[in-house]
Amino acid sequence: MRTVLLAAVAALAFLPNIAHAQTAAQAVASTPLIERAKLFGNPSRGRAQLSPDGKWLAWGAPRDGVMNIWVAPRANPSQAKPLTAEKTRPIRSFFWAPDSASILFVNDKGGDENFLLYGVDVASGAQRTLTPFEKTRAEVLSVSRQVKDRILVAVNNRDPRWHDVYSLDLKSGALKLVFKNDSYGGFVADEDLNLRMAQRSRDDGGADYFRIVDGKVETTPVVSYGLEDSLTTEAVGFTHDGKTLYWLDSRGRNTAALIAQDLAGGQSSIVAQDPKADIGQVLADPKTGVVQAYAVNYLRNTWTAVDPTVKADLDFLQQQLKGEINITSRTDADDLWTVAVDPVSAPSAHYLYDRKGRSLTKLFVTRPELEGQPLQPMHPVEIKARDGLTLVSYLTLPPGADANGDGKADKPAPLVLFVHGGPWGRDVYGYNSYHQWLANRGYAVLSVNYRASTGFGKDFISAGDLQWAGKMHDDLIDAVKWAETNGVTTPKQTAIMGGSYGGYATLVGLTFTPEAFACGVDIVGPSNLETLLKTIPPYWEAVKQQFYKRMGDPTTPAGVALLKDRSPVYRASAITKPLLIGQGANDPRVNQAESDQIVAAMQAKAIPVTYVLFPDEGHGFARPQNNIAFNAVAEQFLKGCLGGRSEPIGGALKASTAQVKAGAGFTPGLQEALAAN
């Protein structure tokens, strides 16, 4: 009888509020449906980067359906040619070697995050594996403008917990051990590629910085801080003469300031600070390493120039390019820049900027297929939590819900609360494919920087300590109430969705506050905080104490009790609303067992759940075919729950590696799509 009753409840849960759905449908009926592939498929081009000598341009673009690196003479971009030939895994980041002769990139296998470093010669196209080790994570430690023939890399092939530092000869590929590491979480090198500082984590969750002299680490730290400053204080880098060390530093203040430390005299001076947000991006002179401009990102990212010459450049760019500006590369001579502009409600574009001539040449639009599509504005909003904390958030309204474009809803629509991961990360103002996709389907979308989010000072981060499923979740509930009070949505018409911590928040929403949400979409979210901490990657050893202090200490009885209490898997029987789960089988951060556990717990209680597994993915879905497939399922799921509109699943599943492990019948259209494939 219980099984029959639960099935009936689940079926009813998929019936939207008919009157509300009609209102939302009328508002978006005349708006063209944007195809998923245009939003989540490969961009046409992206990530433009100049070679240091200014002779070449490189960017990412598809080759046989997979993102690869393309190169063209800077003077003639139309002569572009593919430099790499990855067949399965997209290349998501790359950088120029300092001598401009090769391009380097990292990639993993199937999402396991065991990143290897590869180099490709621009002239010949020959590719080499520069860190040829199995089950090893290579990290680029330092690239110099002055040292052209080598870089510093860190590799954990000897001990998976710690990264040894090597000098990599770019021509021969030879690795020379620079520092054997048994306890340090990070290093800072100068422009001559000499290691100058080593950072070691402390038992209290803070860290100590030690000077390195003649290759040896001193025993007495020169900088120390506790847990409260651990995510807002770090050494940034040296000026090229090695005389000044820049820090982001929150000691003695709340938000992280940019500090310049004179190493000879020991004096420190404040370069920049802001009372509401941490100093974020920094522009440094490629010839000297001296900071020329900095950015502060509170509601939006705002640049401030320190150098008057660069101020003239930034002013010109802001006048000519309407949107969020980002400098993506600069030549050694600093005569040419590549600049990306994000208009937010249009696809981003990349430009070549000639500083001497004050001229801009448009290189490409990342997704030209989105030009002219009905993309919606994003609106920054400040939401007050119940205890008075200000939550910087971002709202996107569906077509027809905001006639005058003031960011205030004229009519309510179903809402998707889209929760960012981390939790030590943040949402930002800018083009967001998920916001655009969901708004186009008829939903308002709200992303909230709940307490523990980074960028707003150490007090905001610390307010989230030991508050997983506690005050961090209260912030999300308060944001939903704000949306209801301000006419964005109506009660019982909100779905919760997110990845990583956002997936965890989804599970918390459906277990701790089961009446607050109409349904949930969990993407690679942990369900059991005990097992999550037992299975974190070994190379996170240096930050393990931070996890313990901010989440709950599994080495103490009180900590174990807290972790159990905040784990959704133990409350699975409370779930009454539809749940969709997506997981990568190779996820090293949130193991597949996290999704398996909650699914098994629900199945043991005969509670409906749809579970989609991708055998070739890790922490999120890097391959566009897989991302499109999961989102195809998700929009059918949300349509059944909230009553929005959708693009049929079609052949999306067949093009992917998706395996529906459970509950195909609980998501409308999924069984039919599987049968058709």
SESEKOL-485835 format. One line per 8 residues: number of its first residue (from 1); their letters; for each residue x, y, z of C-alpha. Coordinates in pm, 1 decimal. Each point is the difference from the previous one (the first is absolute). Layout:
N
NUM> A> X Y Z  ...
***
This chain:
677
1> MRTVLLAA> 0.0 0.0 0.0  285.1 240.5 88.3  158.7 -56.8 -342.3  -325.9 71.9 -179.9  -61.1 310.3 210.5  351.4 136.8 -62.0  -32.4 -60.5 -371.9  -328.0 188.0 0.2
9> VAALAFLP> 153.5 288.2 193.0  290.4 11.3 -245.2  -237.4 10.3 -294.0  -196.6 286.4 154.6  321.8 186.0 68.9  63.7 11.7 -373.5  -327.2 186.5 -61.6  75.1 372.4 -11.8
17> NIAHAQTA> -224.6 269.6 138.4  -220.9 30.3 -308.7  -99.3 366.6 37.4  355.9 102.6 75.8  136.1 -205.3 -290.4  -242.7 166.7 -238.1  115.7 343.2 112.5  363.6 -91.4 -53.6
25> AQAVASTP> -74.7 -167.5 -331.6  -182.7 304.8 -130.1  298.4 218.7 88.9  248.4 -204.1 -201.3  -223.3 -141.4 -273.7  117.9 242.6 -266.2  370.1 -40.8 85.8  202.0 -238.1 -218.5
33> LIERAKLF> 133.6 -309.0 174.2  380.9 7.9 7.7  144.3 -339.7 -85.0  201.0 -168.3 274.3  287.5 -59.0 -241.3  37.5 374.1 -55.4  36.6 56.2 374.0  198.6 -306.7 106.4
41> GNPSRGRA> 169.6 -125.2 -315.1  354.0 92.8 -96.0  57.8 371.8 -48.5  112.8 95.8 -348.6  317.3 149.0 147.9  124.7 116.6 337.5  293.0 92.2 229.7  202.0 215.0 -242.0
49> QLSPDGKW> 366.2 32.2 104.0  292.2 182.7 -156.1  343.0 -160.2 -5.9  249.5 192.7 215.1  184.7 120.9 -311.3  -326.5 117.9 -156.6  41.0 -201.8 -319.8  -272.5 -257.5 64.8
57> LAWGAPRD> -358.3 -25.0 117.5  -141.7 -313.1 157.3  -354.4 -91.8 99.4  -216.2 -299.4 76.4  -234.8 -130.4 -268.7  -160.1 -331.4 -95.7  186.2 -251.2 -213.3  -214.3 -298.6 -93.1
65> GVMNIWVA> -240.4 98.8 275.0  259.2 27.5 280.2  148.7 324.3 133.8  361.3 29.2 -110.3  263.8 272.4 -31.3  26.5 200.2 -322.0  281.1 235.9 -99.0  21.8 279.3 -258.2
73> PRANPSQA> 247.1 272.1 -93.6  -102.6 305.9 195.2  8.6 204.9 -319.8  -234.7 -243.1 -178.5  -241.0 -190.9 226.1  -175.0 -148.0 -305.3  300.9 -233.2 -42.3  -83.3 -184.7 322.1
81> KPLTAEKT> 86.0 -367.2 26.0  -73.1 -260.4 266.5  302.4 -69.7 217.8  -138.1 -288.6 206.3  -216.8 -299.6 -80.9  -172.4 -110.6 318.6  -270.2 -250.6 -92.3  -205.5 -28.4 318.9
89> RPIRSFFW> 86.8 228.8 288.2  -26.5 375.4 -72.6  300.5 221.6 64.6  -138.4 257.1 239.7  310.0 205.9 79.6  339.4 66.9 -157.3  281.8 255.9 7.1  294.1 110.2 -210.9
97> APDSASIL> 353.1 -105.3 86.0  205.9 309.7 82.7  213.5 -44.7 -314.8  -313.0 1.3 -223.8  117.3 -322.7 -164.5  -258.7 -231.2 155.0  -334.3 -11.6 175.4  -54.4 -196.5 319.1
105> FVNDKGGD> -320.9 -145.3 138.3  -122.0 -241.2 263.8  -260.3 -271.4 -39.7  -126.8 -300.3 191.3  -162.6 -329.5 -91.2  -371.1 -41.1 49.8  -22.4 273.8 259.7  234.4 -163.1 254.5
113> ENFLLYGV> 188.1 332.6 48.4  336.1 -172.5 -32.3  113.2 281.1 -225.6  305.8 -49.4 -217.2  191.0 281.6 -167.4  40.6 -4.5 -377.3  200.3 218.1 -236.5  -57.3 58.3 -371.4
121> DVASGAQR> 260.0 154.6 -229.7  -158.2 277.7 -206.4  224.1 -46.3 -305.0  -18.4 -378.8 -33.5  -319.5 -84.7 189.3  189.4 -271.0 189.9  -157.5 -75.7 337.3  176.8 -133.9 310.6
129> TLTPFEKT> -115.2 -115.9 339.7  215.9 206.9 233.7  -104.0 -174.0 323.1  -30.8 -364.2 -111.9  -119.3 -150.0 328.2  -301.9 -214.7 85.5  -246.2 100.5 272.5  181.4 330.0 41.3
137> RAEVLSVS> -124.1 356.6 10.8  235.3 251.3 -158.8  -35.2 367.6 86.7  171.3 297.1 -163.1  172.0 189.4 280.1  169.2 291.6 -175.4  50.7 141.3 -350.2  243.0 289.7 -41.5
145> RQVKDRIL> 11.0 284.7 -250.6  378.3 14.6 42.1  98.5 -368.3 0.2  -98.2 -126.0 -343.3  126.9 -357.2 -13.2  -160.5 -159.5 304.8  -289.5 14.7 247.9  -67.1 -143.0 345.7
153> VAVNNRDP> -246.1 -284.4 39.7  -118.2 -192.2 305.6  -63.0 -374.8 -19.7  -124.7 -245.4 263.1  132.8 -320.0 -159.3  223.0 -85.0 298.6  -256.8 59.9 275.3  -361.0 64.4 -105.1
161> RWHDVYSL> -47.2 238.6 293.8  279.0 242.6 -87.5  122.4 164.0 -319.3  374.5 2.3 -62.3  127.0 299.2 -198.8  182.4 -54.9 -330.4  162.2 224.8 -256.0  -129.6 -99.3 -342.9
169> DLKSGALK> 227.1 64.6 -299.0  -239.7 95.6 -276.6  222.9 -112.2 -288.0  124.0 -335.1 128.5  -292.9 -77.6 227.7  242.3 -89.2 279.3  -123.2 29.4 358.0  249.8 101.6 267.7
177> LVFKNDSY> -96.1 -30.7 365.7  10.8 338.3 173.6  -168.4 -78.9 331.0  -103.6 -327.8 159.6  -317.1 76.6 187.5  -129.1 -184.2 304.9  -221.2 254.2 173.2  -60.2 321.7 -193.0
185> GGFVADED> -326.7 91.9 -166.9  136.1 263.8 -232.7  298.5 200.8 -118.6  71.2 346.6 -136.8  274.4 51.7 -258.8  153.2 320.8 -127.0  47.0 102.6 -362.7  332.8 -184.6 -15.6
193> LNLRMAQR> -188.7 -317.7 96.3  165.9 -19.3 339.0  -221.7 -134.3 277.8  -27.6 278.0 257.7  -289.8 -100.9 226.8  -160.1 -322.7 121.2  -341.4 -25.8 159.2  -93.3 -265.3 255.2
201> SRDDGGAD> -344.9 -62.2 147.1  -47.4 0.5 374.8  -209.4 -221.5 224.1  -233.3 290.9 74.2  -88.4 34.2 -369.4  226.9 299.0 -54.0  340.7 10.1 -166.1  360.4 109.8 41.1
209> YFRIVDGK> 224.8 148.7 -268.8  373.6 -71.1 12.8  282.2 159.3 -195.6  208.8 -224.6 -223.7  367.6 94.4 -6.5  246.4 -187.9 -221.2  -255.1 -273.5 -54.2  -61.0 -58.4 372.5
217> VETTPVVS> -315.0 89.3 191.8  57.1 203.8 312.9  -144.2 -139.7 321.6  -166.4 318.3 125.8  -303.7 127.0 -191.2  -2.9 360.0 -121.1  -378.5 13.7 -41.5  -258.8 -192.5 199.7
225> YGLEDSLT> -377.5 7.5 14.8  -286.4 -205.3 136.6  -308.6 -160.4 -146.0  -189.9 327.2 -30.9  254.8 138.4 -251.1  73.4 -325.4 -182.1  -218.7 69.8 -304.5  73.0 372.6 -21.8
233> TEAVGFTH> 377.3 20.7 46.9  270.4 -118.9 -241.2  322.8 107.4 -165.3  -75.8 112.6 -355.7  345.0 46.4 -155.0  318.5 201.9 -32.3  88.9 296.9 -211.5  257.5 -96.8 -263.0
241> DGKTLYWL> 287.7 149.8 195.9  -91.6 -222.5 293.7  -14.9 294.0 240.0  -375.4 18.9 58.0  -240.0 -279.5 93.3  -372.5 53.6 -49.7  -252.9 -151.2 238.7  -373.4 -30.6 20.7
249> DSRGRNTA> -36.1 46.0 372.7  -298.8 12.6 235.4  197.5 -1.6 324.0  -118.4 284.1 220.2  -291.0 75.7 -234.3  -303.3 -177.9 -143.2  41.9 12.6 -378.2  322.4 -99.1 -174.2
257> ALIAQDLA> 212.9 303.0 -89.9  278.9 7.2 -256.8  324.2 58.1 190.0  347.3 78.8 -133.6  280.1 -118.3 230.0  347.7 150.9 -35.4  221.1 -300.4 68.5  313.2 199.0 75.3
265> GGQSSIVA> -149.0 226.8 261.6  -294.3 -216.7 101.2  -253.6 280.5 -36.5  -341.3 -73.2 -148.3  -236.9 241.7 -168.8  -360.4 -32.3 -111.3  -40.2 14.1 -376.2  -377.5 -52.9 1.0
273> QDPKADIG> -284.5 -92.5 232.9  -378.3 5.4 -1.0  -237.5 -21.9 296.2  -253.9 -227.2 -172.2  204.3 -245.5 -205.4  343.9 -154.8 -27.0  246.4 126.3 -256.9  -33.8 -244.9 -287.5
281> QVLADPKT> 172.7 9.6 -338.6  327.1 189.6 -39.4  171.9 136.8 -311.8  379.7 13.1 28.0  249.0 155.8 -240.3  146.3 -286.5 -211.1  336.1 181.4 -1.7  31.6 71.5 372.4
289> GVVQAYAV> -266.2 -197.0 183.7  -123.4 318.1 169.6  -375.4 7.2 55.8  -172.2 240.5 -238.0  -369.2 -65.8 68.9  -224.4 -209.0 220.3  -361.1 -114.3 1.9  -259.7 -17.2 274.0
297> NYLRNTWT> -302.4 -220.6 -53.2  -291.3 81.0 227.6  -319.7 18.6 -204.3  202.9 33.4 -321.2  367.7 -10.5 -87.8  153.5 348.5 4.2  353.0 86.2 -114.2  209.1 274.6 157.1
305> AVDPTVKA> 332.9 106.6 -150.8  307.0 77.6 208.4  213.3 86.5 -303.3  -136.0 304.0 -193.5  108.9 -148.0 -332.6  -203.3 -311.8 56.8  -288.2 213.8 123.8  -15.5 160.5 -343.8
313> DLDFLQQQ> -11.8 -348.0 -157.2  -273.5 -125.3 232.3  -203.8 317.3 -50.7  25.8 -40.0 -377.4  -104.1 -364.8 15.6  -297.5 74.1 223.4  -111.6 273.8 -238.0  29.1 -219.5 -308.5
321> LKGEINIT> -115.0 -334.8 138.7  -328.5 -19.5 184.8  11.8 -272.6 259.5  228.6 -171.0 248.1  363.9 42.4 -110.4  278.8 -251.8 51.2  360.3 23.8 -126.6  86.6 -355.5 -107.1
329> SRTDADDL> 361.9 42.2 -118.7  276.6 258.5 -50.0  316.9 -17.6 -206.8  345.7 34.1 155.1  28.7 340.8 -164.8  -346.3 83.3 139.3  -99.8 158.3 -328.7  -280.9 -245.4 -70.8
337> WTVAVDPV> -275.2 -144.7 221.5  -280.5 -242.9 -53.6  -320.7 114.0 163.7  -321.3 -189.8 70.2  -328.1 184.1 50.6  -308.3 -158.7 153.4  -321.6 190.8 -84.3  -191.3 -239.1 235.5
345> SAPSAHYL> -312.1 -22.6 -216.0  197.5 -71.7 -317.1  288.9 -238.2 -75.7  347.4 119.5 97.3  247.2 125.9 -259.8  380.5 17.1 -19.6  202.2 289.8 -136.3  360.7 82.6 -84.6
353> YDRKGRSL> 94.6 330.8 157.1  289.6 207.2 -139.2  107.5 226.6 284.6  211.2 236.6 -208.8  -266.5 59.6 -260.9  -289.9 -19.7 248.1  -178.6 -233.9 -238.7  -213.9 -308.9 41.5
361> TKLFVTRP> -31.3 -286.3 -246.8  -280.4 -246.6 57.7  134.2 -354.9 -7.3  -313.6 -206.3 56.3  -324.0 -50.9 188.7  11.0 -311.4 216.6  -350.3 -118.1 -84.1  -123.2 181.0 -312.6
369> ELEGQPLQ> -299.2 -233.2 -9.1  -133.7 186.5 305.8  10.0 340.9 -168.8  -355.9 123.9 -33.7  -135.0 -263.8 235.1  -232.1 113.8 282.4  261.9 6.8 275.6  -112.1 157.4 325.9
377> PMHPVEIK> 168.6 262.4 220.9  151.7 -100.0 333.2  -68.7 221.5 300.0  220.1 25.6 311.2  -207.0 15.9 319.7  78.1 22.0 369.5  -209.1 -230.2 219.9  -9.2 21.1 377.7
385> ARDGLTLV> 35.6 -324.6 191.6  -201.8 -48.2 318.5  298.5 100.1 214.5  69.7 314.9 -203.0  280.1 -132.8 -220.7  -7.6 138.7 -355.6  -9.5 -265.7 -272.9  121.6 123.5 -339.0
393> SYLTLPPG> -215.8 -183.8 -252.4  -80.9 -4.5 -370.2  -347.5 -17.4 -150.8  -99.6 -77.6 -357.3  -367.4 33.0 -89.4  -174.6 -186.2 -283.7  -124.9 178.8 -311.3  -304.5 216.4 67.4
401> ADANGDGK> 47.2 11.5 376.6  172.6 341.4 7.4  -140.2 234.7 -262.6  204.5 307.7 92.9  324.2 -188.0 70.9  43.6 133.1 353.5  68.6 -344.9 144.6  -328.0 -7.5 190.1
409> ADKPAPLV> -252.0 -264.2 -98.0  -328.8 115.0 -151.2  -149.5 -344.8 34.4  111.2 -309.4 192.4  151.9 -303.1 -168.2  125.7 -335.0 124.5  346.5 43.0 152.6  318.5 -205.0 -21.5
417> LFVHGGPW> 236.5 66.7 288.9  337.3 -77.6 -160.3  262.2 -56.4 271.9  373.0 36.3 -64.7  257.4 -259.7 99.5  295.9 22.0 231.5  -145.5 108.5 234.6  312.5 218.7 0.2
425> GRDVYGYN> -70.9 162.5 -333.8  -249.9 255.9 -122.9  -249.3 99.6 -265.6  81.7 300.8 -216.5  -169.7 242.2 -233.3  35.9 -100.8 -363.0  -126.6 -224.1 -276.3  -115.3 -326.6 155.2
433> SYHQWLAN> -114.4 -282.3 -224.8  -210.0 -158.6 275.3  -179.1 322.8 79.4  -70.5 57.4 -368.9  -117.9 -356.6 -58.8  -234.8 -8.4 296.4  -137.0 350.2 -60.3  -72.1 -92.6 -360.9
441> RGYAVLSV> -195.9 -298.8 125.8  -221.4 229.8 203.0  165.2 9.6 341.3  138.1 277.1 213.1  353.2 -93.3 108.6  162.6 111.3 324.7  361.7 -65.8 101.6  93.9 90.9 356.1
449> NYRASTGF> 338.1 59.3 156.6  -89.9 -164.8 329.5  231.0 31.3 300.0  332.7 -183.0 -53.4  16.1 139.4 -355.0  331.4 164.3 -81.7  69.3 353.8 -115.3  -185.3 187.4 275.0
457> GKDFISAG> 254.5 -11.1 280.1  102.0 -249.5 264.8  -293.2 71.5 233.1  -244.4 -108.6 -270.5  197.4 -320.1 -57.2  32.0 -76.0 370.8  -373.4 48.8 49.8  -36.3 -328.9 -186.1
465> DLQWAGKM> 235.5 -200.0 222.6  -172.8 -317.2 125.3  -320.1 121.9 -167.6  -43.6 -255.7 -278.8  -375.5 -65.8 0.1  -21.8 268.8 270.8  16.9 374.9 -55.0  139.7 -51.1 -350.3
473> HDDLIDAV> -325.9 -168.5 -89.7  -201.2 261.7 189.3  145.2 257.6 -240.8  -143.4 -192.2 -294.2  -340.1 -24.8 164.6  10.6 373.6 76.7  77.4 70.4 -366.2  -303.0 -202.0 -111.4
481> KWAETNGV> -218.3 193.1 245.2  143.2 323.2 -140.5  -96.6 -113.4 -349.0  -353.0 -79.1 114.6  -34.7 332.8 186.0  120.3 195.4 -304.0  -231.1 -168.7 -247.5  270.6 -196.8 -180.6
489> TTPKQTAI> -179.7 -326.3 72.5  -282.5 -142.8 209.1  21.0 -252.3 286.9  61.7 -364.8 -86.8  127.5 87.5 -347.2  377.3 -12.0 57.3  242.6 -271.5 -109.8  349.8 -23.3 148.7
497> MGGSYGGY> 289.6 -96.3 -226.9  378.9 5.6 5.9  329.9 -182.6 -27.9  250.5 -115.0 263.7  -94.3 192.8 315.7  -300.8 117.2 -203.0  -93.5 -365.5 -42.3  39.9 -50.7 373.9
505> ATLVGLTF> -220.7 305.7 59.7  -260.0 -160.6 -225.3  2.2 -317.1 208.7  -17.0 207.9 318.4  -293.9 192.5 -140.1  -196.8 -316.6 -68.7  90.0 -170.7 330.2  32.2 276.0 262.9
513> TPEAFACG> -272.2 228.8 -142.0  -210.5 -240.2 -212.6  -292.3 243.0 -36.0  211.5 293.6 -117.7  66.8 -123.6 -353.2  -208.7 -152.8 -275.4  288.2 -219.6 -123.8  379.3 -15.6 -19.7
521> VDIVGPSN> 282.0 -63.8 -246.8  323.4 -121.4 162.5  315.3 -3.0 -213.9  300.2 -177.2 158.2  -111.2 93.7 350.5  117.3 -177.1 317.7  -264.2 -174.1 208.3  216.0 -126.5 288.2
529> LETLLKTI> 251.0 245.0 148.5  183.5 -277.1 183.4  79.8 -197.1 -312.7  64.5 321.5 -194.1  285.7 91.8 234.2  135.9 -354.6 -4.8  29.8 -1.1 -378.2  136.6 346.0 -83.3
537> PPYWEAVK> 301.6 -15.2 -233.8  333.8 -64.4 175.2  148.2 322.8 -144.1  -249.1 195.0 212.1  203.5 -97.8 306.1  118.5 358.0 46.9  -354.4 135.7 32.7  -150.6 -290.9 191.0
545> QQFYKRMG> 0.9 183.4 332.6  -193.6 283.6 -157.5  -270.9 -245.3 -101.6  -11.0 -142.2 350.7  -21.8 339.9 166.6  -261.1 138.1 -240.2  -216.2 -312.3 -46.8  48.8 -226.7 301.2
553> DPTTPAGV> 296.8 -199.1 128.4  -32.8 -373.0 -76.2  278.4 -78.3 248.3  -212.5 106.9 299.0  -329.9 -143.9 131.1  -165.3 342.7 -10.1  116.2 53.8 -356.9  -127.2 -337.7 -114.6
561> ALLKDRSP> -335.6 69.5 161.7  -21.9 334.5 -179.1  94.0 -148.0 -337.3  -262.8 -272.2 37.1  -262.2 250.3 106.7  66.8 215.3 -309.1  5.8 -290.9 -248.4  -311.6 -27.3 -219.3
569> VYRASAIT> 44.7 -376.0 -46.4  -119.5 -58.5 355.8  -317.4 198.2 -68.3  -91.7 -154.6 -332.3  -335.0 -118.9 135.7  -105.8 367.5 29.4  10.8 51.8 -377.6  -345.0 51.2 -147.4
577> KPLLIGQG> 80.4 202.6 -310.1  148.9 -113.2 -334.7  379.8 -28.4 -14.8  234.4 -28.5 -299.4  366.3 -91.0 55.8  291.1 25.6 -244.7  340.3 -149.2 77.8  338.2 -61.4 -162.8
585> ANDPRVNQ> 141.6 -347.1 66.7  359.7 127.5 24.1  -62.9 292.3 235.4  300.2 25.6 238.1  -158.2 268.4 216.6  -352.2 -132.3 48.2  25.8 -370.8 -67.5  -275.3 -188.3 -178.5
593> AESDQIVA> -76.1 -163.3 335.4  -149.6 330.6 116.8  -277.6 -21.7 -258.3  -27.0 -377.6 30.4  -63.2 32.8 374.1  -289.3 242.3 -21.5  -157.4 -191.7 -288.5  24.3 -328.1 193.6
601> AMQAKAIP> -146.1 163.1 311.5  -293.8 133.6 -201.6  -57.6 -328.1 -178.1  0.0 -183.0 334.1  -293.3 220.7 100.3  -163.6 -27.2 -344.7  46.6 373.1 -58.5  18.1 99.8 -369.0
609> VTYVLFPD> 330.7 133.1 -134.5  151.8 34.7 -347.8  373.6 -71.1 -15.2  218.4 67.4 -306.1  363.8 -115.3 1.5  274.4 91.5 -247.6  285.5 -255.7 -6.3  245.3 238.5 -170.7
617> EGHGFARP> -48.7 306.0 220.5  125.9 127.9 332.1  -102.1 298.7 211.7  -243.2 145.8 -250.3  -55.3 -70.0 -366.8  284.4 128.2 -217.3  -105.0 -163.5 -326.9  -273.9 209.5 -162.3
625> QNNIAFNA> -186.6 -310.8 -114.8  -35.3 -110.5 359.7  -90.0 343.2 131.3  -266.7 39.7 -267.3  -137.7 -346.1 75.2  -33.3 65.2 372.4  -158.0 339.0 -59.9  -243.1 -160.3 -244.2
633> VAEQFLKG> -113.5 -227.9 280.2  0.8 287.8 250.0  -227.5 223.7 -202.3  -254.6 -278.1 -43.8  23.5 -60.6 374.2  -51.6 369.3 79.2  -286.8 27.7 -246.1  -175.9 -284.4 177.2
641> CLGGRSEP> 60.5 166.2 333.7  -45.3 372.3 -69.6  -190.7 12.3 -326.7  248.8 185.6 -216.7  72.2 -87.2 -359.1  264.6 -225.7 -146.7  182.4 -116.0 -308.0  -59.8 -373.0 -59.1
649> IGGALKAS> 279.1 -233.8 108.3  33.0 -125.5 -356.4  335.6 -165.9 -67.9  183.6 168.5 287.8  39.2 -320.6 201.0  125.0 -201.5 -295.8  274.0 254.0 -67.5  122.5 -28.5 358.9
657> TAQVKAGA> 121.0 -272.3 235.7  -295.0 50.4 236.8  -112.6 -302.4 198.1  -335.4 29.7 174.7  58.5 -209.4 310.2  -334.9 59.1 164.9  -337.8 164.9 -38.7  -36.9 53.7 -374.3
665> GFTPGLQE> -374.6 -14.9 52.4  1.1 286.8 244.3  118.6 258.6 -255.3  -251.9 73.2 -277.1  115.9 -113.0 -343.0  315.9 -172.6 121.8  -116.1 -356.3 -49.8  -118.5 83.0 -351.0
673> ALAAN> 332.8 164.3 -83.0  190.0 -304.4 125.0  -220.2 -232.0 -202.6  51.3 208.8 -311.8  376.9 -22.5 38.5
***
